[in-house]
Amino acid sequence: MTEDCRAVAIIPARYGSKRFPGKPLAEVGGRPLIHHVVKRAGEAEKIEQVIVATDDERIMSAVEETSARGVMTSSAHSSGSDRIAAVARNIEADIVVNLQGDEPLIKGEDLDRGIQRMIDNPAQPVVTYRAPCPAKEVKNPDVVKVVADKFDRALYFSRSRLPYCREENVPIYQHVGIYIYRHSYLLKYTSRAPTPLEKAESLEQLRVLENGDGILLVDLEKPTVGIDRPEDVGKVEKIIADYGD
C-alpha cells in the first residue's frame, strides 16, 4: 500500500448506553461529547473523512453542527464494529479507523501513527493501541489488559491480570480500544460468528486472534481518558480545559 491510501474515521455513537444513556450528547465543556470526538479525528492529517454512525436523530442533529458526515444505522447492531461495518460497506476506503464515541482526548498525531503503522505493514489486518496500566487498575475487569510478542503483535487480551508475574515482574499494559482496520478485513471480520473466548471475556477483538489473524500494537505514553459514566465528565472537562480547547 502506498502513502496515498485513503483512511476514513467512523465513529459509532448510539444513544442507548446502559451505563450512560444519551452519552454522545452529554455536555462536556459546553459542547456535546460527540463534537469533541469529531474534532480529535479531524486533527489527524491522514484521515480524509470523518463519519459518525448513529441510531438516533438527536445525535444526527448534533453531528450536523460539525465537519463530520452523519449516517443513520440500525439500533439492532450488537457492537460498534458491526455499526461501522454497516457504513463501511457503502464507502470507498483502504483503511477504516474505529474511533469510539466516548474518546474525546485521543490525539490526532496518535491516530496518524496508527495509520502509518498500517501503511508500513501491508499484510496487517488490524492495528490497535496499548499503554502502561496503572497499578490500581491491574485487577479491574473493566480495564482490559494485553500481552504481546517482541514484535508488538498481540498474543492475548483479558479482563484478568495479564501476565500473572509469578517470579519476575514485567510491564503490564492495558488495551486502548481504538481500532484501525484494513477495509476488506473489517467486512470479513464482522461477518464471522462470535468465538468462544470472545464470548467468555466479552472482548470482540479476540475474534481476530481466535481466527488466526494478527493485531499489531502501537504504544501510547499513558491511557486515554474516556467517558463511561456520568461521573467521568468532570475529569475530562478539566483535562480539556488544561488543553485550552
N, C-alpha and C positions, 0 to 999 in steps of 0.2 A: 504494500500500500504506500502511496506517495504522500507528500506533505499536503497536497491539495484535496485530501479526503474530506468528506462532509460530515461534520459532527453536529448532532441536534440534541438538545436537552429536553426531556419530557418530565414534567413534574406531576406526579399523581397527587391529587388533592380531593379526597372525599369528605363529605360533610359528617357522616355518622361514626366518628371515632368513639369507641366505648369509653375511653378514659377522659376524652375531651371533645364532646360533640361541638361541631362548628369550628374546629380548631383553625382551619385556614383563614377564617375571618376574625380570629381573636386580635384585638388591638394590641400592637407591640410598638411602643414609642410613637403612638398617634397614627399608625398605619396598620392595615390588615397584615397578618403574618405572611400571607401569600405574596404581598408586594415585596417584602424583604427577600424572599427566596428567589423571585424572578430577578431582582436586582443583582443578587450574587451570581446567578447563572449568566446574566448579561455582561458581567465583568470578565468572563473568560474569553480570551481572544480567539480560541479555537472553536468556540461554539457559534455556529452560524444562525441558529434559530432556537427560540425558547417557546415551548408549548406547555400549557397546563391542561392535564386530562382530569376532568372533574365529573361528578354525577349530580351537581346541584346548580340551579340557575343563579342563586345568590353568589356563589363562588365565581361563576362565569361573569357576572356583572362586575365583580371586583377585579377580575383579570383584565377586563376591557379598559380599565384605567391604567394599565401598564403597557409595556412594549411587547408583551408576550401574546401569543395566539391561544385562545381557549378552545377546547374541543370537548363536547359532551360525550360521556361514556356511560355504560350501563352501571347501575348500582349493584348489580349481581356479581361483579368481579370480586374474587376472593383474595386477591393480593395486588400490591402496587405494580408488580411485574406484569400481571395479566392486564391491568389497566393501561400501562404504557404500550404493551404489545398491540392492543386493540387500535391504538393510534398509529404505531409504527408501521402496521400493515399497509397504511394508506399514504405513506410518505417515502420519499427517496432520501436515503442517508447511508453512509458507510458505518458510522458509529452512533450509538444511542446512549446518552447519559441519563441514568435514572437518578434524579436528584429528589430526595424526599421532600415533601411539602412542609416538613417541620424542622428544616435545617437552614435557619436564617443567617448563620455565621460562617458557612464554608467560604473559603476564599477562591476567587476566580483563578488565581495562579495555581492553586492546588488542583482545581478541575483541569486546567491546562496540562499539568504534569501527568495526571492520569491518562488523558487523551494521548499525550505524546508517548507514554509507555505502551499504549495500544498500537500506535503507529510504528514504533520501533520493534514491535514483536508481531509481525503479520499473521502468525498462526494462532495468536492468543484470542480465545473467545470472550473472556471476561477479565476485567480489572476492577479491583476494589481497594479499600484503604484500611490501614491499621494505625494504632497509636499506642504508646505506653499506657498500660492500665494502672490507674491509681490504686494503691494498696487497699483502700477502703471499699473498692468495687470488685475485688478479686472473687469474692464469694457471692456477689449479687447476680442472681439469674437473669435479671433484666439487662445486664451488661454482657454482651456476647464476646467470648474470648476466641482467639485464633492462634494456631501454631503453623509454622511454615518451614520449608526446607531451606538450604543455604542459597537457593536461587530465588528466594522470595515468592515461592509458589505455595499456596495454602495446602496444608495437609488435612486440617480438620477445624471446624468451628463448633463451639459448645457453650451452653449456658453454665456449665460447671467450671470450676477452676481448671485451667489448662495451660501448661502441663502441671502435674502434681508436685514436682520438685521434691522427690523423696530424699535425695542425698546432696544434690548440687543445685543451688539457686540459679535460675536463668531468667532473663527478662520475660515478663508476662504482657501480652499485647491484647488490646480489645479491638474488635471489629468496628469500623465506622461505616454505616450502612448506605453508602453511595456507590452505585454500580455503573460501570462503563461496559457496554455490550457491543460486540460485532452485530450489526443489524440482522444479518441472516441467522446468527446463533440465537438471538433473543426470540425470534419466531419459533425456532426449533425447540428451545428450552421450555417455553411456555406451553408448547403443545404436548409435552410429556406429562405422564401421570406423576403425582407426588410419590416420593420414595420413602422407604421405611425410616431411615434416620432423620430425614426431613420432618416427617410426622412426629417422631419421638421427641425431637428437640424443638419443634415448631420453628425451624430455620430453613427458609426456602433455598438458600444458597447451597445447602447440602445436596440438593437435587443435581447440581452441576457436578460435584465431586463423585456422587454415587453412580453417575453415568459415565465416569472415566474421563471427564473433561477438566481442564485446568483453570484455576483462578490465580491471577498474578496480583501481588500486593504492592501498594505504594504507601510509603511512610508519611505520617503527619507528626509534627512535633508534639502535639497534645490532642486529646479527643475534642471533637466539635461539641458545642453545647446546643442541643436541640430542645424542642418543646414537646414534652409528652403529656404533661398535666398542667392545669391552670397555675399551679404554684411555680412553674418554671418560667413564667412570663417575666417576672420581676428581675431575675438574674440575667436573662437575655437582654432586657431593656438596659440594664447597667452596662453590659459589655458593648452594646450598640452605641450608648452614649459616650463611652470611652473611645470608640472608633471615630466619634464626631459625625456619625452617619444620620 
